[in-house]
């Protein structure tokens, strides 16, 4: 398999995602197996004390930037999401 091209824009996107503790925690909680929206919301709102707005804003950002997608009723990480998860 060919190695993915990582240009400046790609690195900036990963950096911006990694700078938010909420987004990092969302990615870690979704993990490699995925979570339903309800599972993710329940876990993170309790643990991080997030408002509905904070939860939706950060999840929408991760989806818009291509780190998370919804498949078959579950939120799952894309290749970029897995890369962010592996980066810690």
Helices and strands as residue ranges (DSSP letters): H 8-18, H 21-30, H 37-48, H 52-64, E 68-71, E 74-77, H 79-87
